[in-house]
Every structure is written in C-alpha cells, then in structure tokens.
Amino acid sequence: MLVDQIDELLATRPFKPFTIYTSDGRHFRVRSHEFVWHPPASRMVWVYSDRGDKAHLIDLHLVASATVEETPNGEQH
C-alpha cells in the first residue's frame, strides 16, 4: 500500500471505517481516526484495537489491501 493511499483513507470526511489486510494474512480494523496514527512522511502506521488496549505497528509496504466498511444496505459506511 502506498503512503498516499492510507492518507486518503484517513482524510475522508466523514470518516469511513476501514480494514487493513497485511500480506501475512492479518487484518486490522480502523473504526475511527482516533484509533490510527500515521506519522508524516513515514511508511509505518500505528493501529489500535477497538478497545484501545493493544497497538500494532504496521509497515505499509507489507499491506496487501484495505477495504472500506459497508453498511447493511450496501452503501459504503
């Protein structure tokens, strides 16, 4: 994943929750902008768990994809 792509997801207003999928099969849900931190000009991103009790440092070069959550009626959330 490119740094610009994560910045676009984080800058979307209103914020739309999304999930990051890594190349090793892990996934990390980002439910709001308070649960993620991307330092400027860095390829690393911090993602906190839904409860905020765990933090994961993810190299964006190891991210395979990201999907924006959809609402039950099929619209993007």
PyMOL Python script that loads the backbone (N, CA, C, O; Angstrom):
from pymol import cmd

cmd.read_pdbstr("""\
ATOM      1  N   MET A   1       0.851  -1.175   0.000  1.00  0.00           N
ATOM      2  CA  MET A   1       0.000   0.000   0.000  1.00  0.00           C
ATOM      3  C   MET A   1       0.890   1.228   0.000  1.00  0.00           C
ATOM      4  O   MET A   1       1.920   1.260   0.672  1.00  0.00           O
ATOM      5  N   LEU A   2       0.495   2.220  -0.743  1.00  0.00           N
ATOM      6  CA  LEU A   2       1.252   3.456  -0.801  1.00  0.00           C
ATOM      7  C   LEU A   2       0.878   4.367   0.360  1.00  0.00           C
ATOM      8  O   LEU A   2      -0.252   4.339   0.848  1.00  0.00           O
ATOM      9  N   VAL A   3       1.827   5.163   0.790  1.00  0.00           N
ATOM     10  CA  VAL A   3       1.600   6.103   1.884  1.00  0.00           C
ATOM     11  C   VAL A   3       0.427   7.021   1.544  1.00  0.00           C
ATOM     12  O   VAL A   3      -0.404   7.312   2.405  1.00  0.00           O
ATOM     13  N   ASP A   4       0.358   7.478   0.292  1.00  0.00           N
ATOM     14  CA  ASP A   4      -0.732   8.373  -0.116  1.00  0.00           C
ATOM     15  C   ASP A   4      -2.100   7.725   0.045  1.00  0.00           C
ATOM     16  O   ASP A   4      -3.075   8.406   0.361  1.00  0.00           O
ATOM     17  N   GLN A   5      -2.179   6.412  -0.171  1.00  0.00           N
ATOM     18  CA  GLN A   5      -3.456   5.716  -0.068  1.00  0.00           C
ATOM     19  C   GLN A   5      -3.966   5.708   1.377  1.00  0.00           C
ATOM     20  O   GLN A   5      -5.155   5.925   1.607  1.00  0.00           O
ATOM     21  N   ILE A   6      -3.096   5.464   2.340  1.00  0.00           N
ATOM     22  CA  ILE A   6      -3.535   5.470   3.742  1.00  0.00           C
ATOM     23  C   ILE A   6      -3.915   6.889   4.146  1.00  0.00           C
ATOM     24  O   ILE A   6      -4.869   7.084   4.899  1.00  0.00           O
ATOM     25  N   ASP A   7      -3.178   7.881   3.651  1.00  0.00           N
ATOM     26  CA  ASP A   7      -3.508   9.272   3.961  1.00  0.00           C
ATOM     27  C   ASP A   7      -4.885   9.640   3.415  1.00  0.00           C
ATOM     28  O   ASP A   7      -5.628  10.371   4.069  1.00  0.00           O
ATOM     29  N   GLU A   8      -5.236   9.149   2.234  1.00  0.00           N
ATOM     30  CA  GLU A   8      -6.558   9.413   1.664  1.00  0.00           C
ATOM     31  C   GLU A   8      -7.662   8.799   2.526  1.00  0.00           C
ATOM     32  O   GLU A   8      -8.688   9.432   2.771  1.00  0.00           O
ATOM     33  N   LEU A   9      -7.445   7.558   2.986  1.00  0.00           N
ATOM     34  CA  LEU A   9      -8.438   6.919   3.853  1.00  0.00           C
ATOM     35  C   LEU A   9      -8.614   7.691   5.154  1.00  0.00           C
ATOM     36  O   LEU A   9      -9.732   7.849   5.645  1.00  0.00           O
ATOM     37  N   LEU A  10      -7.509   8.168   5.706  1.00  0.00           N
ATOM     38  CA  LEU A  10      -7.565   8.894   6.978  1.00  0.00           C
ATOM     39  C   LEU A  10      -8.163  10.291   6.830  1.00  0.00           C
ATOM     40  O   LEU A  10      -8.724  10.827   7.785  1.00  0.00           O
ATOM     41  N   ALA A  11      -8.050  10.877   5.652  1.00  0.00           N
ATOM     42  CA  ALA A  11      -8.547  12.231   5.437  1.00  0.00           C
ATOM     43  C   ALA A  11     -10.014  12.280   5.027  1.00  0.00           C
ATOM     44  O   ALA A  11     -10.599  13.362   4.980  1.00  0.00           O
ATOM     45  N   THR A  12     -10.616  11.142   4.730  1.00  0.00           N
ATOM     46  CA  THR A  12     -12.010  11.112   4.298  1.00  0.00           C
ATOM     47  C   THR A  12     -12.913  11.680   5.386  1.00  0.00           C
ATOM     48  O   THR A  12     -12.828  11.277   6.547  1.00  0.00           O
ATOM     49  N   ARG A  13     -13.775  12.615   5.006  1.00  0.00           N
ATOM     50  CA  ARG A  13     -14.743  13.198   5.933  1.00  0.00           C
ATOM     51  C   ARG A  13     -16.129  13.091   5.334  1.00  0.00           C
ATOM     52  O   ARG A  13     -16.313  13.487   4.183  1.00  0.00           O
ATOM     53  N   PRO A  14     -17.098  12.586   6.042  1.00  0.00           N
ATOM     54  CA  PRO A  14     -16.915  11.989   7.357  1.00  0.00           C
ATOM     55  C   PRO A  14     -16.075  10.716   7.252  1.00  0.00           C
ATOM     56  O   PRO A  14     -16.054  10.049   6.217  1.00  0.00           O
ATOM     57  N   PHE A  15     -15.391  10.399   8.340  1.00  0.00           N
ATOM     58  CA  PHE A  15     -14.518   9.233   8.373  1.00  0.00           C
ATOM     59  C   PHE A  15     -15.310   7.972   8.079  1.00  0.00           C
ATOM     60  O   PHE A  15     -16.430   7.806   8.562  1.00  0.00           O
ATOM     61  N   LYS A  16     -14.730   7.088   7.289  1.00  0.00           N
ATOM     62  CA  LYS A  16     -15.344   5.800   6.974  1.00  0.00           C
ATOM     63  C   LYS A  16     -14.448   4.696   7.525  1.00  0.00           C
ATOM     64  O   LYS A  16     -13.292   4.588   7.114  1.00  0.00           O
ATOM     65  N   PRO A  17     -14.954   3.870   8.450  1.00  0.00           N
ATOM     66  CA  PRO A  17     -14.144   2.779   8.989  1.00  0.00           C
ATOM     67  C   PRO A  17     -13.611   1.897   7.861  1.00  0.00           C
ATOM     68  O   PRO A  17     -14.272   1.694   6.842  1.00  0.00           O
ATOM     69  N   PHE A  18     -12.408   1.382   8.066  1.00  0.00           N
ATOM     70  CA  PHE A  18     -11.817   0.509   7.058  1.00  0.00           C
ATOM     71  C   PHE A  18     -10.981  -0.565   7.729  1.00  0.00           C
ATOM     72  O   PHE A  18     -10.654  -0.469   8.912  1.00  0.00           O
ATOM     73  N   THR A  19     -10.641  -1.585   6.962  1.00  0.00           N
ATOM     74  CA  THR A  19      -9.825  -2.686   7.455  1.00  0.00           C
ATOM     75  C   THR A  19      -8.577  -2.783   6.598  1.00  0.00           C
ATOM     76  O   THR A  19      -8.649  -2.744   5.370  1.00  0.00           O
ATOM     77  N   ILE A  20      -7.432  -2.909   7.257  1.00  0.00           N
ATOM     78  CA  ILE A  20      -6.151  -3.087   6.589  1.00  0.00           C
ATOM     79  C   ILE A  20      -5.827  -4.579   6.604  1.00  0.00           C
ATOM     80  O   ILE A  20      -5.922  -5.224   7.648  1.00  0.00           O
ATOM     81  N   TYR A  21      -5.447  -5.127   5.457  1.00  0.00           N
ATOM     82  CA  TYR A  21      -5.060  -6.535   5.326  1.00  0.00           C
ATOM     83  C   TYR A  21      -3.583  -6.607   4.987  1.00  0.00           C
ATOM     84  O   TYR A  21      -3.138  -6.007   4.008  1.00  0.00           O
ATOM     85  N   THR A  22      -2.822  -7.338   5.790  1.00  0.00           N
ATOM     86  CA  THR A  22      -1.388  -7.470   5.544  1.00  0.00           C
ATOM     87  C   THR A  22      -1.097  -8.704   4.697  1.00  0.00           C
ATOM     88  O   THR A  22      -1.927  -9.606   4.581  1.00  0.00           O
ATOM     89  N   SER A  23       0.090  -8.727   4.111  1.00  0.00           N
ATOM     90  CA  SER A  23       0.468  -9.823   3.230  1.00  0.00           C
ATOM     91  C   SER A  23       0.629 -11.153   3.971  1.00  0.00           C
ATOM     92  O   SER A  23       0.640 -12.209   3.338  1.00  0.00           O
ATOM     93  N   ASP A  24       0.755 -11.117   5.301  1.00  0.00           N
ATOM     94  CA  ASP A  24       0.868 -12.368   6.060  1.00  0.00           C
ATOM     95  C   ASP A  24      -0.477 -12.861   6.592  1.00  0.00           C
ATOM     96  O   ASP A  24      -0.522 -13.771   7.420  1.00  0.00           O
ATOM     97  N   GLY A  25      -1.578 -12.259   6.118  1.00  0.00           N
ATOM     98  CA  GLY A  25      -2.911 -12.747   6.465  1.00  0.00           C
ATOM     99  C   GLY A  25      -3.588 -12.074   7.645  1.00  0.00           C
ATOM    100  O   GLY A  25      -4.738 -12.384   7.954  1.00  0.00           O
ATOM    101  N   ARG A  26      -2.902 -11.169   8.302  1.00  0.00           N
ATOM    102  CA  ARG A  26      -3.530 -10.471   9.429  1.00  0.00           C
ATOM    103  C   ARG A  26      -4.408  -9.334   8.910  1.00  0.00           C
ATOM    104  O   ARG A  26      -4.242  -8.870   7.782  1.00  0.00           O
ATOM    105  N   HIS A  27      -5.345  -8.895   9.750  1.00  0.00           N
ATOM    106  CA  HIS A  27      -6.168  -7.746   9.393  1.00  0.00           C
ATOM    107  C   HIS A  27      -6.405  -6.892  10.630  1.00  0.00           C
ATOM    108  O   HIS A  27      -6.452  -7.384  11.757  1.00  0.00           O
ATOM    109  N   PHE A  28      -6.552  -5.598  10.380  1.00  0.00           N
ATOM    110  CA  PHE A  28      -6.690  -4.627  11.452  1.00  0.00           C
ATOM    111  C   PHE A  28      -7.805  -3.658  11.089  1.00  0.00           C
ATOM    112  O   PHE A  28      -7.735  -2.973  10.069  1.00  0.00           O
ATOM    113  N   ARG A  29      -8.828  -3.605  11.925  1.00  0.00           N
ATOM    114  CA  ARG A  29      -9.962  -2.714  11.689  1.00  0.00           C
ATOM    115  C   ARG A  29      -9.649  -1.345  12.279  1.00  0.00           C
ATOM    116  O   ARG A  29      -9.198  -1.233  13.418  1.00  0.00           O
ATOM    117  N   VAL A  30      -9.894  -0.316  11.491  1.00  0.00           N
ATOM    118  CA  VAL A  30      -9.716   1.064  11.933  1.00  0.00           C
ATOM    119  C   VAL A  30     -11.108   1.665  12.011  1.00  0.00           C
ATOM    120  O   VAL A  30     -11.688   2.030  10.988  1.00  0.00           O
ATOM    121  N   ARG A  31     -11.650   1.770  13.225  1.00  0.00           N
ATOM    122  CA  ARG A  31     -13.039   2.201  13.370  1.00  0.00           C
ATOM    123  C   ARG A  31     -13.224   3.703  13.389  1.00  0.00           C
ATOM    124  O   ARG A  31     -14.316   4.191  13.099  1.00  0.00           O
ATOM    125  N   SER A  32     -12.178   4.451  13.726  1.00  0.00           N
ATOM    126  CA  SER A  32     -12.235   5.909  13.668  1.00  0.00           C
ATOM    127  C   SER A  32     -10.806   6.445  13.603  1.00  0.00           C
ATOM    128  O   SER A  32      -9.842   5.724  13.858  1.00  0.00           O
ATOM    129  N   HIS A  33     -10.696   7.720  13.259  1.00  0.00           N
ATOM    130  CA  HIS A  33      -9.354   8.288  13.115  1.00  0.00           C
ATOM    131  C   HIS A  33      -8.599   8.361  14.442  1.00  0.00           C
ATOM    132  O   HIS A  33      -7.381   8.538  14.443  1.00  0.00           O
ATOM    133  N   GLU A  34      -9.296   8.228  15.566  1.00  0.00           N
ATOM    134  CA  GLU A  34      -8.625   8.219  16.866  1.00  0.00           C
ATOM    135  C   GLU A  34      -7.871   6.915  17.129  1.00  0.00           C
ATOM    136  O   GLU A  34      -7.066   6.838  18.057  1.00  0.00           O
ATOM    137  N   PHE A  35      -8.131   5.896  16.316  1.00  0.00           N
ATOM    138  CA  PHE A  35      -7.522   4.588  16.534  1.00  0.00           C
ATOM    139  C   PHE A  35      -6.372   4.295  15.573  1.00  0.00           C
ATOM    140  O   PHE A  35      -5.920   3.155  15.461  1.00  0.00           O
ATOM    141  N   VAL A  36      -5.909   5.323  14.891  1.00  0.00           N
ATOM    142  CA  VAL A  36      -4.793   5.138  13.959  1.00  0.00           C
ATOM    143  C   VAL A  36      -3.920   6.385  13.981  1.00  0.00           C
ATOM    144  O   VAL A  36      -4.412   7.504  14.129  1.00  0.00           O
ATOM    145  N   TRP A  37      -2.612   6.171  13.831  1.00  0.00           N
ATOM    146  CA  TRP A  37      -1.683   7.289  13.750  1.00  0.00           C
ATOM    147  C   TRP A  37      -0.677   7.002  12.658  1.00  0.00           C
ATOM    148  O   TRP A  37      -0.020   5.961  12.649  1.00  0.00           O
ATOM    149  N   HIS A  38      -0.569   7.934  11.747  1.00  0.00           N
ATOM    150  CA  HIS A  38       0.398   7.816  10.670  1.00  0.00           C
ATOM    151  C   HIS A  38       1.320   9.026  10.723  1.00  0.00           C
ATOM    152  O   HIS A  38       0.922  10.129  10.349  1.00  0.00           O
ATOM    153  N   PRO A  39       2.559   8.821  11.189  1.00  0.00           N
ATOM    154  CA  PRO A  39       3.494   9.946  11.241  1.00  0.00           C
ATOM    155  C   PRO A  39       3.754  10.499   9.837  1.00  0.00           C
ATOM    156  O   PRO A  39       3.823   9.728   8.880  1.00  0.00           O
ATOM    157  N   PRO A  40       3.896  11.799   9.699  1.00  0.00           N
ATOM    158  CA  PRO A  40       4.149  12.390   8.382  1.00  0.00           C
ATOM    159  C   PRO A  40       5.376  11.780   7.703  1.00  0.00           C
ATOM    160  O   PRO A  40       6.407  11.548   8.334  1.00  0.00           O
ATOM    161  N   ALA A  41       5.236  11.529   6.415  1.00  0.00           N
ATOM    162  CA  ALA A  41       6.326  11.030   5.569  1.00  0.00           C
ATOM    163  C   ALA A  41       6.887   9.677   6.032  1.00  0.00           C
ATOM    164  O   ALA A  41       8.035   9.347   5.734  1.00  0.00           O
ATOM    165  N   SER A  42       6.094   8.912   6.746  1.00  0.00           N
ATOM    166  CA  SER A  42       6.540   7.609   7.235  1.00  0.00           C
ATOM    167  C   SER A  42       5.785   6.496   6.522  1.00  0.00           C
ATOM    168  O   SER A  42       4.623   6.660   6.151  1.00  0.00           O
ATOM    169  N   ARG A  43       6.455   5.361   6.335  1.00  0.00           N
ATOM    170  CA  ARG A  43       5.762   4.210   5.753  1.00  0.00           C
ATOM    171  C   ARG A  43       5.176   3.312   6.844  1.00  0.00           C
ATOM    172  O   ARG A  43       4.639   2.245   6.548  1.00  0.00           O
ATOM    173  N   MET A  44       5.279   3.738   8.097  1.00  0.00           N
ATOM    174  CA  MET A  44       4.740   2.990   9.221  1.00  0.00           C
ATOM    175  C   MET A  44       3.432   3.619   9.696  1.00  0.00           C
ATOM    176  O   MET A  44       3.245   4.831   9.589  1.00  0.00           O
ATOM    177  N   VAL A  45       2.535   2.795  10.217  1.00  0.00           N
ATOM    178  CA  VAL A  45       1.269   3.284  10.757  1.00  0.00           C
ATOM    179  C   VAL A  45       0.978   2.515  12.042  1.00  0.00           C
ATOM    180  O   VAL A  45       1.185   1.303  12.108  1.00  0.00           O
ATOM    181  N   TRP A  46       0.502   3.219  13.054  1.00  0.00           N
ATOM    182  CA  TRP A  46       0.072   2.599  14.301  1.00  0.00           C
ATOM    183  C   TRP A  46      -1.432   2.408  14.241  1.00  0.00           C
ATOM    184  O   TRP A  46      -2.165   3.349  13.937  1.00  0.00           O
ATOM    185  N   VAL A  47      -1.899   1.198  14.528  1.00  0.00           N
ATOM    186  CA  VAL A  47      -3.329   0.914  14.574  1.00  0.00           C
ATOM    187  C   VAL A  47      -3.640   0.339  15.953  1.00  0.00           C
ATOM    188  O   VAL A  47      -3.006  -0.618  16.398  1.00  0.00           O
ATOM    189  N   TYR A  48      -4.623   0.936  16.620  1.00  0.00           N
ATOM    190  CA  TYR A  48      -5.023   0.484  17.944  1.00  0.00           C
ATOM    191  C   TYR A  48      -6.264  -0.396  17.836  1.00  0.00           C
ATOM    192  O   TYR A  48      -7.107  -0.187  16.963  1.00  0.00           O
ATOM    193  N   SER A  49      -6.372  -1.381  18.726  1.00  0.00           N
ATOM    194  CA  SER A  49      -7.522  -2.283  18.736  1.00  0.00           C
ATOM    195  C   SER A  49      -8.794  -1.507  19.045  1.00  0.00           C
ATOM    196  O   SER A  49      -8.734  -0.376  19.526  1.00  0.00           O
ATOM    197  N   ASP A  50      -9.951  -2.117  18.768  1.00  0.00           N
ATOM    198  CA  ASP A  50     -11.239  -1.464  19.024  1.00  0.00           C
ATOM    199  C   ASP A  50     -11.367  -0.986  20.463  1.00  0.00           C
ATOM    200  O   ASP A  50     -11.984   0.047  20.722  1.00  0.00           O
ATOM    201  N   ARG A  51     -10.792  -1.725  21.394  1.00  0.00           N
ATOM    202  CA  ARG A  51     -10.868  -1.326  22.811  1.00  0.00           C
ATOM    203  C   ARG A  51      -9.738  -0.379  23.181  1.00  0.00           C
ATOM    204  O   ARG A  51      -9.739   0.186  24.275  1.00  0.00           O
ATOM    205  N   GLY A  52      -8.775  -0.198  22.285  1.00  0.00           N
ATOM    206  CA  GLY A  52      -7.656   0.691  22.558  1.00  0.00           C
ATOM    207  C   GLY A  52      -6.625   0.107  23.495  1.00  0.00           C
ATOM    208  O   GLY A  52      -5.768   0.832  24.001  1.00  0.00           O
ATOM    209  N   ASP A  53      -6.692  -1.214  23.741  1.00  0.00           N
ATOM    210  CA  ASP A  53      -5.776  -1.829  24.691  1.00  0.00           C
ATOM    211  C   ASP A  53      -4.526  -2.422  24.050  1.00  0.00           C
ATOM    212  O   ASP A  53      -3.603  -2.818  24.762  1.00  0.00           O
ATOM    213  N   LYS A  54      -4.478  -2.489  22.728  1.00  0.00           N
ATOM    214  CA  LYS A  54      -3.316  -3.014  22.017  1.00  0.00           C
ATOM    215  C   LYS A  54      -3.002  -2.097  20.846  1.00  0.00           C
ATOM    216  O   LYS A  54      -3.898  -1.541  20.211  1.00  0.00           O
ATOM    217  N   ALA A  55      -1.711  -1.952  20.574  1.00  0.00           N
ATOM    218  CA  ALA A  55      -1.282  -1.158  19.428  1.00  0.00           C
ATOM    219  C   ALA A  55      -0.436  -2.032  18.516  1.00  0.00           C
ATOM    220  O   ALA A  55       0.363  -2.847  18.978  1.00  0.00           O
ATOM    221  N   HIS A  56      -0.623  -1.852  17.230  1.00  0.00           N
ATOM    222  CA  HIS A  56       0.110  -2.625  16.234  1.00  0.00           C
ATOM    223  C   HIS A  56       0.834  -1.657  15.316  1.00  0.00           C
ATOM    224  O   HIS A  56       0.225  -0.732  14.778  1.00  0.00           O
ATOM    225  N   LEU A  57       2.133  -1.865  15.135  1.00  0.00           N
ATOM    226  CA  LEU A  57       2.930  -1.059  14.224  1.00  0.00           C
ATOM    227  C   LEU A  57       2.995  -1.812  12.904  1.00  0.00           C
ATOM    228  O   LEU A  57       3.499  -2.934  12.851  1.00  0.00           O
ATOM    229  N   ILE A  58       2.488  -1.201  11.839  1.00  0.00           N
ATOM    230  CA  ILE A  58       2.372  -1.874  10.553  1.00  0.00           C
ATOM    231  C   ILE A  58       3.185  -1.120   9.501  1.00  0.00           C
ATOM    232  O   ILE A  58       3.063   0.095   9.351  1.00  0.00           O
ATOM    233  N   ASP A  59       4.008  -1.863   8.785  1.00  0.00           N
ATOM    234  CA  ASP A  59       4.764  -1.319   7.662  1.00  0.00           C
ATOM    235  C   ASP A  59       3.832  -1.295   6.457  1.00  0.00           C
ATOM    236  O   ASP A  59       3.354  -2.346   6.031  1.00  0.00           O
ATOM    237  N   LEU A  60       3.568  -0.122   5.905  1.00  0.00           N
ATOM    238  CA  LEU A  60       2.631  -0.013   4.787  1.00  0.00           C
ATOM    239  C   LEU A  60       3.097  -0.771   3.554  1.00  0.00           C
ATOM    240  O   LEU A  60       2.283  -1.100   2.691  1.00  0.00           O
ATOM    241  N   HIS A  61       4.394  -1.056   3.454  1.00  0.00           N
ATOM    242  CA  HIS A  61       4.883  -1.857   2.327  1.00  0.00           C
ATOM    243  C   HIS A  61       4.452  -3.316   2.444  1.00  0.00           C
ATOM    244  O   HIS A  61       4.543  -4.063   1.470  1.00  0.00           O
ATOM    245  N   LEU A  62       3.988  -3.730   3.612  1.00  0.00           N
ATOM    246  CA  LEU A  62       3.521  -5.103   3.829  1.00  0.00           C
ATOM    247  C   LEU A  62       2.001  -5.206   3.818  1.00  0.00           C
ATOM    248  O   LEU A  62       1.448  -6.270   4.096  1.00  0.00           O
ATOM    249  N   VAL A  63       1.325  -4.106   3.499  1.00  0.00           N
ATOM    250  CA  VAL A  63      -0.138  -4.107   3.424  1.00  0.00           C
ATOM    251  C   VAL A  63      -0.556  -4.524   2.021  1.00  0.00           C
ATOM    252  O   VAL A  63      -0.151  -3.917   1.030  1.00  0.00           O
ATOM    253  N   ALA A  64      -1.374  -5.572   1.954  1.00  0.00           N
ATOM    254  CA  ALA A  64      -1.847  -6.087   0.666  1.00  0.00           C
ATOM    255  C   ALA A  64      -3.025  -5.275   0.151  1.00  0.00           C
ATOM    256  O   ALA A  64      -3.126  -5.017  -1.048  1.00  0.00           O
ATOM    257  N   SER A  65      -3.925  -4.867   1.061  1.00  0.00           N
ATOM    258  CA  SER A  65      -5.101  -4.116   0.636  1.00  0.00           C
ATOM    259  C   SER A  65      -5.775  -3.475   1.844  1.00  0.00           C
ATOM    260  O   SER A  65      -5.427  -3.732   2.997  1.00  0.00           O
ATOM    261  N   ALA A  66      -6.748  -2.635   1.533  1.00  0.00           N
ATOM    262  CA  ALA A  66      -7.598  -2.032   2.560  1.00  0.00           C
ATOM    263  C   ALA A  66      -8.997  -1.933   1.980  1.00  0.00           C
ATOM    264  O   ALA A  66      -9.177  -1.597   0.810  1.00  0.00           O
ATOM    265  N   THR A  67      -9.982  -2.230   2.811  1.00  0.00           N
ATOM    266  CA  THR A  67     -11.365  -2.138   2.351  1.00  0.00           C
ATOM    267  C   THR A  67     -12.147  -1.233   3.287  1.00  0.00           C
ATOM    268  O   THR A  67     -11.982  -1.275   4.506  1.00  0.00           O
ATOM    269  N   VAL A  68     -12.995  -0.422   2.694  1.00  0.00           N
ATOM    270  CA  VAL A  68     -13.877   0.456   3.455  1.00  0.00           C
ATOM    271  C   VAL A  68     -15.112  -0.346   3.825  1.00  0.00           C
ATOM    272  O   VAL A  68     -15.657  -1.077   2.998  1.00  0.00           O
ATOM    273  N   GLU A  69     -15.554  -0.208   5.077  1.00  0.00           N
ATOM    274  CA  GLU A  69     -16.725  -0.961   5.539  1.00  0.00           C
ATOM    275  C   GLU A  69     -17.986  -0.508   4.825  1.00  0.00           C
ATOM    276  O   GLU A  69     -18.128   0.658   4.457  1.00  0.00           O
ATOM    277  N   GLU A  70     -18.886  -1.438   4.641  1.00  0.00           N
ATOM    278  CA  GLU A  70     -20.163  -1.133   4.014  1.00  0.00           C
ATOM    279  C   GLU A  70     -21.280  -1.253   5.029  1.00  0.00           C
ATOM    280  O   GLU A  70     -21.201  -2.053   5.962  1.00  0.00           O
ATOM    281  N   THR A  71     -22.322  -0.455   4.846  1.00  0.00           N
ATOM    282  CA  THR A  71     -23.494  -0.532   5.702  1.00  0.00           C
ATOM    283  C   THR A  71     -24.366  -1.698   5.245  1.00  0.00           C
ATOM    284  O   THR A  71     -24.151  -2.214   4.148  1.00  0.00           O
ATOM    285  N   PRO A  72     -25.335  -2.128   6.038  1.00  0.00           N
ATOM    286  CA  PRO A  72     -26.182  -3.266   5.662  1.00  0.00           C
ATOM    287  C   PRO A  72     -26.896  -3.118   4.321  1.00  0.00           C
ATOM    288  O   PRO A  72     -27.167  -4.123   3.664  1.00  0.00           O
ATOM    289  N   ASN A  73     -27.206  -1.897   3.899  1.00  0.00           N
ATOM    290  CA  ASN A  73     -27.911  -1.722   2.623  1.00  0.00           C
ATOM    291  C   ASN A  73     -26.965  -1.649   1.433  1.00  0.00           C
ATOM    292  O   ASN A  73     -27.395  -1.352   0.318  1.00  0.00           O
ATOM    293  N   GLY A  74     -25.671  -1.918   1.658  1.00  0.00           N
ATOM    294  CA  GLY A  74     -24.706  -1.993   0.575  1.00  0.00           C
ATOM    295  C   GLY A  74     -23.950  -0.707   0.300  1.00  0.00           C
ATOM    296  O   GLY A  74     -23.026  -0.699  -0.514  1.00  0.00           O
ATOM    297  N   GLU A  75     -24.326   0.387   0.966  1.00  0.00           N
ATOM    298  CA  GLU A  75     -23.607   1.631   0.770  1.00  0.00           C
ATOM    299  C   GLU A  75     -22.348   1.606   1.624  1.00  0.00           C
ATOM    300  O   GLU A  75     -22.292   0.936   2.655  1.00  0.00           O
ATOM    301  N   GLN A  76     -21.342   2.347   1.178  1.00  0.00           N
ATOM    302  CA  GLN A  76     -20.150   2.433   1.997  1.00  0.00           C
ATOM    303  C   GLN A  76     -20.454   3.225   3.235  1.00  0.00           C
ATOM    304  O   GLN A  76     -21.156   4.235   3.181  1.00  0.00           O
ATOM    305  N   HIS A  77     -19.935   2.777   4.342  1.00  0.00           N
ATOM    306  CA  HIS A  77     -20.169   3.412   5.645  1.00  0.00           C
ATOM    307  C   HIS A  77     -19.184   4.525   5.857  1.00  0.00           C
ATOM    308  O   HIS A  77     -19.214   5.186   6.895  1.00  0.00           O
TER     309      HIS A  77
END
""", "prot")
cmd.dss("prot")
cmd.show_as("cartoon", "prot")
cmd.util.cbc("prot")
cmd.orient("prot")
